[in-house]
Amino acid sequence: MSDAGPGGPAGNRALLLAVLLIAAGCALFVLNLRFANVSPTDWKVLLDPDAMNIDEVAVHFSLMPRFVVAVLSGSILGLSSTILQQVMRNPLAEPGTLGIFSGARAGVAVAMLWLPASLVFGFTLPALLGGALAIALVLALSARRSFSPLYLVLNGLVLSLCLDALTTMLILAHFEELGELLAWQAGSLAQDNWHIALMLLPCLIAAWVSAFWLCRGLTLLGLEEGSARGLGISPARLRAFALLVAVVPAVFVVAELGVVGFVGLAGAGLSQACGARRFKDRLLSAPLISAGLLLVTDQALQAFGRVIEIPAGAVTAILGAPMLIWLLNRMRSTPAGHRQPHLLVPLRSPRTGLLAVTCALAIVSLAAISIGRLPDGWHIATGTNWVELLQWRLARTAAAASAGAMLAMAGCLMQRMTGNPLASPELLGVSSGAALLMIPVVFLLPPLGRTQTMLLATLGCLLFLAFTIRMARRSAFMTEKLLLNGVAVTALAGSVISISVLFGDIRVTRVLGWMSGSTYSVRDKDAVVAIGALLVFLTLLPSTRRWLAIVPLGASAAISVGVPPAKARLTMLIMTAGLTGTATMIVGPLSFAGLIAPHLARLLGLRKPVTQLAGAALIGATLLILSDWIGRNIAFPWEVPAGLVSMIIGAGFYGLLMVRR
């Protein structure tokens, strides 16, 4: 594919989009000045307001710094995402990928509950410390691998999921105390002085100058590390310095404004969708697109949302996600094969690995049924007691095992089909589609029974499955477009939930609890459905063995051996969505097993398609059963959602295996 320079049509399209967005934001700013009874041409009023005129003071110390902060913070996040995507060679990379957002959230939550003295100057200090500690941990874990892109992204994503699980646990347990955290994390740009604007300006200038200074080296690094080494460039040092350039300004943005998610990813994605292929072109256009997107969102909220202050960070996905999906749909399809990356080196033979996870599943299943807490303390069921408890615990255990196995197989299919080690079930947008449908149901309808809830979740999964298949066909199954479409839908669901939180309705905890994943309300017939669906998919998966081995090698290789790549990808996509949708329908969107189980299976020596699928299914089932048992007993008589526990257990197990490596 030929690259178009800034003066060519491709570069012009990306810059034109940036100019249009910024121009629209400026027009809305002028409208807001009119609402404040101030003329935009009266520079004396704008620069030297009358201290006795409340309108002039509000414009000078609120509207104007808010305008500047939107431009600066959007540019920083767009620049950061562009650099990270180049360094990591992954279209899903953004500041949140490295755990910055999750670390900041966790830091603020801990400070609000146990270190209130640190909040004297607001959330800035705990958010800054949390984000800094998160990125330091990711870099420390990745240092032994010379800051390899795959290790950086995977370590960051695992840490993010783990920290998010801890924060969600705290929110569910202390909803009233952490209500302000939910509003802050939505990302508000409201200002009452010029302090943040003056702090972000040098951060942006320094980051932009450094990025252009590193442009040549990062361009070579994005193509091939061998070329960079041949020119005397150390990939590890260059990658580490580029990470600092990308991450440090983003940490300050999150610490000062809260989590302004999706803006950076949307800017980088829209820049590429408009044709800016070269890294130098994206360094210029992506930050400006992100700035324009955030500016338009914030100014529109001020102009048309005067009843309640809705944070811009909670709305950017609502505007940016459809725009990104639309442009990706128009983007020229150039499907290419992807080699499945062997991220982790196996520790043992495949037979030993399968035997180990099978024994672990049997032991954990027996323990989940036999051991538990009752009102009078811990209890081990034997004899008649065991039979009595079996009718209560067997359904939950079977449903957890089936859901974990289905999500793990879905993740394995996704990673093999796309060649992306970050691919996981939620990136299809199917589980997020169910969540989007559940949000209005919780707020607008009376409490529903288990059957009605499952039917609505199924409807949401089917609607977004149809959407995903349609997008896949129109894009000729282009991997990056499929993943970014799923990210856009997921961000849209998260944005709607963040806005729902602003109304302070306690019913939002029902949504959070359901999205965290739980087997609390599973019944016998749900378990039967889960087992039946799992058996059906297990029967079908061996027929895809040849496809799973050949499709990742590329379209030309597949066609040369008689495998139709489009048909194979469509079939695997439908199976993946079916596995994800069925598991979501029964226990909620438990997605962590789908991300980590395939990697753990490969680490155990299971690399061939069928053996890896089998190992991932066993690992996913074991992880979910163990998580459900811990969640059932750790805070008895209350329950912790299994999805949150599984994230923490999976992250800990992943960390131990990485240390053993």
N, C-alpha and C positions, 0 to 999 in steps of 0.2 A: 504494500500500500504506500503510495507516495505521500509525503508530508507536504502540507501547504504552509507556506510562510505567512507572516503577519499581513503581508500585502496581497496574498492570494485570497481566493474565494472562501476557503475554509477558515483562515484566520479572521477575515472580515466578518463572517457570520457570527463567530463567538464574540468578537468585540461589539458587533452591532447589538446583540442581545444584551450585553452588559450596559451599553449606552442607553438602550430603551428602558431597561429596568431602573437605572439611576435617574433617567429623565422623569419616569413615572413617579419615583420617590420624591424628586424635587417638586413636581407639580402638586403632589399631596401635601408637601411641607408648606408650599405657598397657601394652599387651602386652609391648613391649620393656622397659619398666621392670620388669615382673614377671620377665622373663627375667634381668634384672640384679639380682634380689633386692632391689628398692627399691619401697616403696609409693608410688603417685602422690599420696597424701594427706599424705605426710610432707614438708611444705614445708621444715622445717629441714634435712633431708637434701639436698633439691634445691637450696636456696639457700646453705647453709653446710655443705659436706660435711666429713666426718672425713678428714683427710689420710692417716690410717693405714688407711682402708678403701678397698680398690681399687675395689669396686663403686660406692661413692658418688662417688669421684673420676671414674670413667669416665662416670657419669651426668651429673655437673655440667659436665665439660669436653669431653665427646664427644656423648652422646645429646641433651642439651638444646640446645647450639649448633647441632647438625646439624638438629634440628627447626626452629629459628628460621631458619637459613640456607635451608632448603627453602622455607619460606613466603615469605621476603623475595625470594630469587632468582626463584622462580616468579612472584611478583607483578610484579617488575620486567620480566621477559621478556614476560608477558602485557600489561602496560601499554605497553611499547615496541611490540609488534606491533599493538596497537589504534591507537596514534597513527600509526604508519607506514602502516597500511591506510587511515586517514582522509586522511592527507596525500597519499598516492600514488594514492588511489582505486583500489586493486587488492587483491583478496582474498588474493593470494599474498605480500604484503609482510610481512616480519619482519626482525629484526636481521641474519640471515644474508643477506638480499637485498642489503644494502648492503656486503657484503664483510667484515663484522666478524669472523665466525667464520673465514673463510678467511685473513684477514690475521693473526689470532692464531695459527692453525696454522702458517702460513708463518714467522712471527716466531720461534716456538719451535723449529721445525725448523732454521732458519738458526743460531740461538743454540746449539743442541745440537751442531751440526757444526763451526762455525767461531768461535763466541764463547762458549765455556763459562764465561768469567769472569762473564758477565751472569746466570748461573743460580745465583749465590751465595744469593739469597733465593727460589729456586724459579723457576717458569715465569711468575710474575706480571709482571715487568718486560718480557721479550721479547713476551709475549702482549699486554700493554697497548700497547706501541709498535707492534706489528704491526697490531692492530685500529685504533689511532688513525691510523696512516699510511694504511690502506685507506680509512677513511671520509673522511679529508682529501682523498685523491685523487679519490674519487667526487664529493665536493662541489665540488672544483676543476673537474672536467670538466663538471659540471652548472651551474656558476655563470653561464656565458654564456647559458644558456637559462632564466635566472631560476628555477632549481631546479624545472624542469618535472617533474611526476610520472613521465612516460614516460621522460625522459632519466635521472632519478635511478635508477629501477628497472633500466633496461637497462644503464646504466653499472655499477651495482653488481653485476648478475648476470654481466656479461662479466668484470669484475675477479675475481669469486669463482671463476668457472670457470678463469680463467687461473692464479690463485694455487693453486687445488686441483690443477691439472695439475702445477705446479712442485713442490708438496709431495709428490704421488704419485710423481713421478720420483725425488725424494730418498729416499723410503721404499723404492722398488724397488731403488735402488742401495745404500742403507745400511740394510737392514732391521734388522740387529742393533743398530746404533748408535741407531736411532730407535724401538726397541721401546717405550721409555717414553713417547714422544710418542703412540703409538697408544693406550696406556692412558689418558693424560691427556685426549686429545681426546674420549674417551667421556663425560667429565663426571662426576666423583665429588664427592659432598657430604660425604665423611669429614672430621671436624673434631677438633682436639685443644686448641682454645682458643676464646675469644669474639671474636677479632680481626676475622674476616670478617663476623660478624653485626653487630658494632658499626659496621663501615664501610658495610655495605649498608643499614642502617636509615635514616640521613639521606639516602642516595641515593634510596630509595623515597619518603620523605616529600616531599623537594624535587620529585621528578618528578611525584608525584600532585597536589600543590598547583599546580604549574605547568600540568599538563594541564587541571585544572578551571578554572584562570584563563583558559586559551586555548580553553575549550570552545566558547564562542559563535562565535569567529572560525573555528575549525576546522570547526564544523558548517556554516557558510556556505561555507567553502572546499570542503568535500566535495560540496556541491550545485552551486554555480556560482561561478566566480571573478568574474564580472561583478557579482554581488550583493555580494560582499565589497568590491570596489573602490567600489561605489556608497555604501558605508557608511564610506569612508575607510580601509579596511584594505588594506595592501600585501600581496598574495599571496606575493611572493617573500620578504619579510622574515618574514612569519608562518610560511611553510613552513620557512625556514632555522632559526628559533628552535625550532619544534616538532621538527625533526630533532635538534637538540642535546638537547632534553628527552628524546627517545626513545632516542637513541644512547648518550649518555655513561654512564648507569647500566648499560646492557647491556654496554658495553665492560668495565666493572669486574667484572661477573658472569663474563664469559668469561675474563678475565684471572685471576681468583681460583679459579674452579671448573672451567674447561675448557669444552668445547662442550656445552651442554645444549640440544640441538636439538629442534625440533618443539613444545616446551612452549608457547611464546608463540603460535605459529600455531594450535595446537590450542585454546588458551584463547579466542582471538578467534573462531575458527571455531565452536566449541561455543556461545559466547555468542550469535552470530547465529543458529545453528541452533535455539536454544531460544527465539528470538523477540525478543531485545534488538536493536531496529533503530536506535534513537536513539544518537548518539555518547555522550551523557551516560550512558545506561544501560550501554553497553559499557565505558566507563571504570571503572565500578564492578564489573560482573560478570566481565568477561574476566580481569583480573588475579587475582581470587579463584579463578576456575576453574583458571587455570594454576597457582596456588599449591597448590590442592587436588590437582591431577593429579600434580605433582611430589612433594608430601608423601606421598600414598598410595603412589606408586612406591617412594620411598626407604625409607619405613617398612616396607613389605612385603618389600623386599629384606633389611632388617635382621632381620625376624622369621622369614623362611622361607629365607633364603639365607646361612646361616652357614658353609657349607663354603668358599666363595670369595667375595671381595669383588667384587661386580659393580656398576660405576658406574651411578647412577640415570639419567644422561643417555643411556646406551646402551639403556635399557629403556623410557623414556617413550613412544617411538613404538610399542612392542609393545602397550602398554595404551591409549595415546591414539588411535592410528590406527583400530583397530576401532570405538572409541567414536565418533570423528568420522564414520566412514563410516555407522555405524548411524543417528546423528542426522540426517546429511544425507539419508539414505534416507527418513526420516520427515518431513523438512522439506517444507513446502508448495511445490509447484513453480509457479514463475511465470516461465516462459521469456520472454525479451525479446530483441529484436534488438540487435545491436551494430554500430556503424559501425566499419569497419576503419580504425584510426588511421593517418594518413600521417605516420609519425614522422620520416622523413628526406626532405628535398626532393631531387628528382633532379638530377643534375649534367649530364645529356645526354639526347639523344633515345633512344627505345627501340631503334631499329635500330642505332645506334652502340653501345649497351650490349651487345646480343646479340652483335654482331660482336666486340667486345672480349673478352668472356668465352669465346667460341668459339675465338678465336685463342689465348687463354691456356691453354685446355684442351688444344689440339693441341700447343703448345710444351711444356707440363709433361709430357704423356703421352710425347712423344718423348724428352725428357730422362730421365724415369724409367726407360725401357727401355734407353737408350743409355749413360747415365753412371752410374758407381757406383764403389765402393771394393772392391778385391780385396786379398789378402794382400800383394801387392807395391806397393800404392798405388792412386791414382785411375786409372781406365781409361775410355776412350771407345770403345765398340764400333763397328766398321765392317766391312763385308763379311761374311766367314764368321763372325767373332766375334759380329757383331750377330745373326745367325741362331741361333747357339748360345745366346746369352744370352736370346734372345726366349722360348725355352721355359721359362726359369726366372722371368723377370720379367713376362711378359705376363699370366699368370693373376693375380698380385698386383695389377698395375695395373688390370686389368679389374674385379676384385672391389672394389678401393678406389673406382674411379670409379662403379660401379653402386651400392655402398652409400652413398656420399656423395650421389649424385643422389636415391636413394630417401628418405634422411633429410631432405634439403632440401625435397623435395616434401611429405613428411609434415608438416614444420614449417610450410610455406606453407599447407597445408590447415588445420592447426590454428589458425593465426593468423587466417585468413579466416573460419573457421567460428565461432570464439569471439569474435573482435574484440579479443583480448588479445595485445599485442605480446610478452608473456613466454611465450606458449604454445609448447611445443616437444615433440618426440615422447615424451620420457621422462615428461611429465606425464600421459600416458595410463596409465602404470603397466605397460605391456606389457614393456618392456625390464627393468624392475625385477622383474617376475614371472619372467622367465628367470633373473635373478640369484638370486632366492630359491630357485629349484629347483637351481641350480648349487652353492650353498653346501653342503647336505648331501651332494650327489654327490661333491664334492671330498674331504670329510672321511670319508665312510662307505664309499665304493667305491674299488676299485683304479683306477689311472690308466686313463682311457678313451681310445679312439681318436678321430679327428676325426669320423667318422660318428656314433658314439654320442653325442659331445658335441653335435653339431648336432641330433640327434633330441631330446635332452633339452631343449635351448634352445628348440626348436620347441614342445615340449609345454608348457613354462612360458609361452611367448608366447600359445599358444592358450587355456590356462586363464585367464589374466588378460585376454585379449581377450573371452572369454565373460563374465567378471565385469564388465568395463567396459561392454559392450553391455547387459547386464541392468540395471546401475545407470543407464545413460543412458535406457533406456526407462522405468524407474520414476520418473525425475526429469524426464521430458518434455524432456530435453536441455538442462536448465538449465546455463548455462556455468560459473558459479561452482562448482556441485556437481561437475561433471565434473573441473575442474581440481583442486579440493581432494581429491577421491577419488584422483586420480593422485599428488598430493603425499603423501597418507597412505601409499599403497602404496610409494612411493619412500623415504619416511622409514622405513618398516618394514624394507625391504631393507637400508638403511644401518645400522639399529640391530642387525640380526642379524649383519652383518659386523663391527661394532664389538665385539659380544660374542664372536664367534669369535676376534678378535685377542687377547682376554684370555688365551686358553689358550696363547699363545706358539708355536703350531704354524707351522712354516715353510711348510706347505701353503697358508696363507692368502695367500701371495704369488701363488699360481696364480689365486685368485679376483680379487685386485687387478689382476693382469695381464690377465685376461680382461675384467674390467669396464672397463679402460682402453682396450680395443679394439685389435686387431692383425690384420694380414693374414699373420702369420708362417706359419701352417699352412694357408693357402689352397691348394687343389689345382685342377687344370684343370676337373674337373667342378663344383667350387664356383663357379668363375668363370662357367661355362656357366649354372648355375642362377641366379646373380645377374643376368647379362645377360638371360636369358629372363624373369625376374620383372620386371625394369625395363621391358622392351619391352611386357609385358602391361599394366602400370600406365600406361605412356605412351599406349597405345592407348585405355585407359578414361578417362583424365583429361579429354580434350577434351569428352566427353559431359557433364561436370559444369560446363562453362563458364558456363552460364546460372545454375546454382545458386550458384556461387561469387560471382557478381555480385549476386544478389538476396537470398540468405539473410542476409548480414550486415546488410541494411537492416531486418530485423525480420519477425516472423511475419505481421503484417497486410499488409505490402507484398508478401510472397511469395504469400500467399493471393489477393490482389487480381489478380495476374498469372498465377494458375493453377499455382503451384509449391507442392506439399505440403511444408511446412517439416520435419515430423517424418521423412518418408521421405528428404528430401534430407540432413538431418543424419545419419541412420543410415547412409546410403550412404557419405557422406564420412568418417564415423567408422570404418567397416569398412575403407575404403581406406587411411586413415591408419594404422590398426593393422596392416594387412597390409604396408604399406611399412616400418613400423618393425620389425615382427617378422621380416620377411625379411632386412633389413639386420643386425639383431641376431643372427640365426641364423648368418650368414656371418662377420661380422667383430667381433661383440660390440656392446655398447651405446654406439656413437659418436653422441652426441646434439648436440654443439655445432654441427655443420653445420645441423641442423634449426632451431636458434635464430637463428643469425646470417645464413644464406644468404638468407632472404626479405627481411631488412632491407637487405642489400647489393644485392639485385636491385632493390628499390624505389629505392634511392639511385642506381642506374644508369639510372633512368627507366622501369623495367618495372613498371607499375602494373596493367594489365589482367590478369584472372585467368590466361589461358593464357600470356601472355608472361612474367608474373611466375613462374609455375610452371616454364617453360622456363629462364628465367634463373637461378632458384634451383637447379635441377637441375645446370646447367652449373657454377655456382659451387661447389656442394657436391662435385661430382665433381673439380673442379680442386683444391679444398682438401684432399680426402682423398688424392689422388694425390701432391700435394706433401708432405703430412704423412708419408705412408708412405715416400717417398723420403728425406726428412730423417731419419726415425727409423731407416731402414735403414743410413744412412751416418754419422750424427753421432758415434756411439760404437762404430764398427766394431771388433771383430767382434760386439759385443753390439748388441741392437736396443732402441730406445725405442718403446713402443706408439704407433701412429699417432694414437690418440684424444687422447693427451696433447699431442702435437706440434700437432695440428689446433687445439686450444684456444688454444695460445700464438700460432700464426700468425693464426688468426681474430681473436683479441683485438687483436693488433698492427695488422692491416689495418683493423679497425674503428676503432681509435684514430687511425690516419692519416687516414681518411676524415672522422672527426669534426673533426680539426684543420683539414682542408681546407675543411670547411663554414664 
